[in-house]
Amino acid sequence: MEQRIQKILAQMGVASRRKAEELIAEGRVTVNGKEAEIGMKADPARDHIKVDGKLKVRPEPKVYLMFNKPRGVVTSLADPEGRPTIKDFLQRVKYRVFPVGRLDYDSEGLLLITNDGDFAQALLHPSHEVPKTYLVKVKGLVKEESMDKLRRGVRLEDGMTAPAGVRRVRMGRASEENQWLEVSIHEGKKRQVRRMLEKVGHDVTKLKRVAISGLKLGGLKPGAFRPLTPEEIERLLQAAGSGN
């Protein structure tokens, strides 16, 4: 994220903002080899900032992780209620990272973690329609009529949902009390999958995100993470760019 250079230098402990402005005015600060100017902005995650020829801000390497969020964990780096957060599982990550989107406290599964704001924005922008796939356990047997409603879209308090992909899946022994569905959506309304199913008369008892645009969670254990491969990163960006 771009900020004024004097603010960056102050945050890094190089100088106070006033002193940083003096350094800039004296021509002692450069950004990517060019002399800085008062009011100029830079991104500390991307730009090399030097004072008197000495590097003060070095861009951090980009981090892209797949994380299997356990149930009962908050998708944030801190929680005022003292509940476990995803940060508790990322102690080995050297750089400051953040989640791409969110999973509810009671939900689990695939969550992308990064420090690349452009990557996150590409995946989250509504116009890019990046699909997310969930395995959902619901109370009762879902009728075909109800599934058709979900496929057409249902009206929630915050508006109509886009059509969803829905199909029944077999997960162990069949039961008349519960049923598993695979649900795919590309929107990001709060607790959307749960609310969609409640709208057609079924409470969700378990929800797990298993894929994002073809990137599958696979056998990654709850609470574990792994880096994405360059090929996986490229596929996600291509999917976001093409809207598929």
C-alpha positions as CSV (number, residue, x, y, z in Angstrom):
1,M,0.0,0.0,0.0
2,E,1.4,3.4,-1.0
3,Q,2.1,5.9,1.7
4,R,4.0,9.2,1.9
5,I,7.7,8.6,2.1
6,Q,8.1,10.7,5.3
7,K,5.6,8.5,7.0
8,I,7.3,5.3,5.8
9,L,10.7,6.6,7.2
10,A,9.1,7.5,10.5
11,Q,7.4,4.1,10.8
12,M,10.8,2.4,10.1
13,G,12.4,4.5,12.8
14,V,14.7,6.2,10.4
15,A,13.7,9.7,11.4
16,S,10.7,11.7,12.6
17,R,8.3,12.9,9.9
18,R,9.6,16.4,10.2
19,K,13.2,15.3,9.9
20,A,12.3,13.0,7.1
21,E,10.8,15.9,5.2
22,E,14.0,17.8,5.7
23,L,16.0,14.8,4.3
24,I,13.7,14.7,1.3
25,A,14.0,18.5,0.7
26,E,17.8,18.2,0.9
27,G,17.8,15.5,-1.9
28,R,19.1,12.8,0.4
29,V,16.3,10.3,-0.2
30,T,15.8,8.2,-3.3
31,V,13.1,5.8,-4.4
32,N,14.1,3.1,-6.8
33,G,17.2,5.2,-7.7
34,K,15.3,8.5,-8.3
35,E,15.4,11.5,-6.0
36,A,12.3,11.8,-3.9
37,E,10.1,14.8,-3.6
38,I,7.9,16.1,-0.7
39,G,4.5,14.5,-1.0
40,M,5.8,11.7,-3.1
41,K,4.3,8.2,-2.2
42,A,5.9,4.8,-2.2
43,D,5.0,1.2,-1.4
44,P,7.4,-0.3,1.3
45,A,6.4,-3.7,0.0
46,R,7.7,-2.9,-3.5
47,D,10.0,0.0,-3.5
48,H,13.7,0.5,-2.5
49,I,14.0,3.6,-0.4
50,K,17.5,4.9,0.4
51,V,18.8,7.7,2.6
52,D,22.3,9.0,1.8
53,G,22.7,6.1,-0.5
54,K,22.0,3.5,2.2
55,L,19.1,1.2,1.8
56,K,16.5,1.8,4.5
57,V,13.4,0.0,3.2
58,R,13.8,-3.2,1.3
59,P,10.7,-4.8,-0.3
60,E,9.6,-8.0,1.4
61,P,9.4,-11.1,-0.8
62,K,5.9,-12.0,-1.7
63,V,4.3,-14.8,0.3
64,Y,1.5,-17.1,-1.0
65,L,0.2,-19.8,1.3
66,M,-2.6,-22.4,1.4
67,F,-3.9,-22.8,5.0
68,N,-6.4,-25.3,6.3
69,K,-8.3,-23.3,8.8
70,P,-9.7,-25.4,11.6
71,R,-13.2,-24.9,13.0
72,G,-13.3,-22.6,16.0
73,V,-10.6,-20.3,14.7
74,V,-11.2,-16.6,13.8
75,T,-10.1,-15.5,10.4
76,S,-8.1,-12.5,11.6
77,L,-4.7,-11.7,13.1
78,A,-6.2,-10.7,16.5
79,D,-9.4,-11.2,18.4
80,P,-10.7,-8.9,21.2
81,E,-12.5,-11.9,22.7
82,G,-9.3,-13.9,23.0
83,R,-10.4,-16.7,20.7
84,P,-7.8,-18.5,18.6
85,T,-6.9,-16.8,15.4
86,I,-5.1,-17.8,12.2
87,K,-2.1,-16.0,13.5
88,D,-1.6,-18.6,16.1
89,F,-0.9,-21.1,13.3
90,L,1.4,-18.9,11.3
91,Q,4.3,-18.3,13.8
92,R,6.8,-19.8,11.4
93,V,6.0,-17.2,8.7
94,K,8.6,-14.4,8.9
95,Y,6.6,-11.7,7.2
96,R,3.4,-9.9,8.0
97,V,0.6,-11.6,6.1
98,F,-3.1,-11.4,5.9
99,P,-6.0,-13.7,4.8
100,V,-7.6,-13.4,1.4
101,G,-11.3,-13.2,2.3
102,R,-12.6,-15.1,5.3
103,L,-14.1,-18.2,6.6
104,D,-16.6,-18.1,9.5
105,Y,-15.6,-19.1,13.0
106,D,-17.6,-22.3,12.7
107,S,-16.4,-23.1,9.2
108,E,-13.2,-24.8,8.1
109,G,-11.1,-25.5,5.1
110,L,-9.1,-23.7,2.4
111,L,-7.9,-20.2,3.2
112,L,-5.3,-18.3,1.1
113,I,-2.8,-16.2,3.0
114,T,-0.5,-13.6,1.4
115,N,1.2,-10.2,1.8
116,D,0.4,-9.3,-1.8
117,G,-2.4,-6.8,-1.9
118,D,-2.8,-7.0,-5.7
119,F,-3.1,-10.8,-5.6
120,A,-5.8,-10.6,-2.9
121,Q,-7.7,-7.9,-4.7
122,A,-7.7,-9.8,-7.9
123,L,-9.2,-12.9,-6.2
124,L,-11.8,-10.9,-4.2
125,H,-13.1,-8.4,-6.7
126,P,-16.7,-9.3,-7.4
127,S,-16.4,-8.8,-11.2
128,H,-13.8,-11.6,-11.4
129,E,-16.2,-14.2,-10.2
130,V,-13.6,-16.6,-8.8
131,P,-15.5,-19.8,-7.7
132,K,-15.2,-21.2,-4.2
133,T,-16.4,-24.8,-3.5
134,Y,-17.7,-26.1,-0.2
135,L,-18.7,-29.4,1.2
136,V,-21.8,-28.8,3.4
137,K,-23.6,-31.1,5.8
138,V,-27.2,-30.1,6.3
139,K,-30.1,-31.3,8.4
140,G,-32.7,-33.2,6.5
141,L,-32.8,-34.3,2.9
142,V,-32.7,-31.5,0.4
143,K,-35.4,-31.8,-2.3
144,E,-34.6,-31.3,-5.9
145,E,-36.9,-28.3,-5.9
146,S,-34.8,-26.6,-3.2
147,M,-31.6,-27.3,-5.1
148,D,-33.1,-25.7,-8.2
149,K,-33.9,-22.6,-6.1
150,L,-30.2,-22.4,-5.1
151,R,-29.2,-22.9,-8.7
152,R,-31.3,-20.0,-9.8
153,G,-30.4,-17.8,-6.8
154,V,-32.3,-16.9,-3.7
155,R,-33.2,-13.6,-2.1
156,L,-31.4,-12.8,1.2
157,E,-31.6,-9.7,3.4
158,D,-28.7,-8.1,1.5
159,G,-30.0,-9.0,-2.0
160,M,-30.3,-11.7,-4.5
161,T,-27.5,-14.3,-4.8
162,A,-26.0,-15.3,-8.1
163,P,-26.8,-18.9,-9.3
164,A,-24.9,-21.5,-7.3
165,G,-23.6,-24.9,-8.4
166,V,-25.2,-27.6,-6.2
167,R,-25.0,-31.3,-6.2
168,R,-25.5,-34.2,-3.8
169,V,-22.4,-36.1,-2.6
170,R,-22.0,-39.3,-0.7
171,M,-20.0,-39.0,2.5
172,G,-20.1,-42.3,4.3
173,R,-23.4,-44.0,5.2
174,A,-26.6,-42.2,3.9
175,S,-29.0,-40.8,6.6
176,E,-32.5,-39.4,6.4
177,E,-31.5,-36.9,9.1
178,N,-28.5,-35.4,7.3
179,Q,-27.2,-34.9,3.8
180,W,-24.0,-33.7,2.2
181,L,-23.9,-31.2,-0.6
182,E,-21.2,-29.7,-2.8
183,V,-21.9,-26.0,-3.2
184,S,-20.0,-23.6,-5.5
185,I,-20.4,-19.8,-5.4
186,H,-18.4,-16.9,-6.6
187,E,-19.7,-14.2,-4.3
188,G,-18.6,-13.2,-0.8
189,K,-21.6,-12.3,1.2
190,K,-21.3,-12.8,4.9
191,R,-22.1,-16.4,5.9
192,Q,-23.6,-16.8,2.4
193,V,-23.7,-20.6,2.0
194,R,-25.3,-21.0,5.4
195,R,-27.9,-18.4,4.8
196,M,-28.7,-19.7,1.3
197,L,-29.5,-23.2,2.7
198,E,-31.4,-21.7,5.7
199,K,-33.5,-19.9,3.1
200,V,-34.6,-23.2,1.6
201,G,-35.2,-24.7,5.0
202,H,-32.0,-26.5,5.9
203,D,-29.6,-25.7,8.8
204,V,-25.9,-26.3,8.1
205,T,-24.1,-28.4,10.7
206,K,-20.7,-28.5,9.0
207,L,-19.1,-26.4,6.3
208,K,-15.7,-26.9,4.7
209,R,-14.2,-25.0,1.8
210,V,-12.4,-27.5,-0.4
211,A,-11.4,-25.5,-3.5
212,I,-10.9,-22.1,-4.9
213,S,-11.0,-21.9,-8.7
214,G,-9.6,-25.4,-9.1
215,L,-7.0,-25.1,-6.4
216,K,-7.9,-28.0,-4.0
217,L,-7.3,-28.4,-0.3
218,G,-6.2,-32.0,-0.8
219,G,-4.7,-33.8,2.2
220,L,-3.5,-30.7,4.0
221,K,-4.2,-31.2,7.7
222,P,-6.3,-28.8,9.8
223,G,-4.0,-26.0,11.2
224,A,-1.3,-26.7,8.6
225,F,-0.2,-24.5,5.7
226,R,2.1,-24.8,2.7
227,P,3.4,-22.4,0.0
228,L,1.6,-22.2,-3.3
229,T,3.6,-23.3,-6.3
230,P,4.3,-20.7,-9.0
231,E,2.0,-22.6,-11.3
232,E,-0.8,-22.5,-8.7
233,I,-0.3,-18.7,-8.3
234,E,-0.4,-18.2,-12.0
235,R,-3.5,-20.3,-12.4
236,L,-5.4,-18.3,-9.7
237,L,-4.4,-15.0,-11.3
238,Q,-5.4,-16.2,-14.7
239,A,-8.8,-17.3,-13.4
240,A,-9.3,-14.0,-11.7
241,G,-8.3,-12.1,-14.8
242,S,-10.6,-14.1,-17.1
243,G,-13.5,-14.2,-14.7
244,N,-13.5,-18.0,-14.7
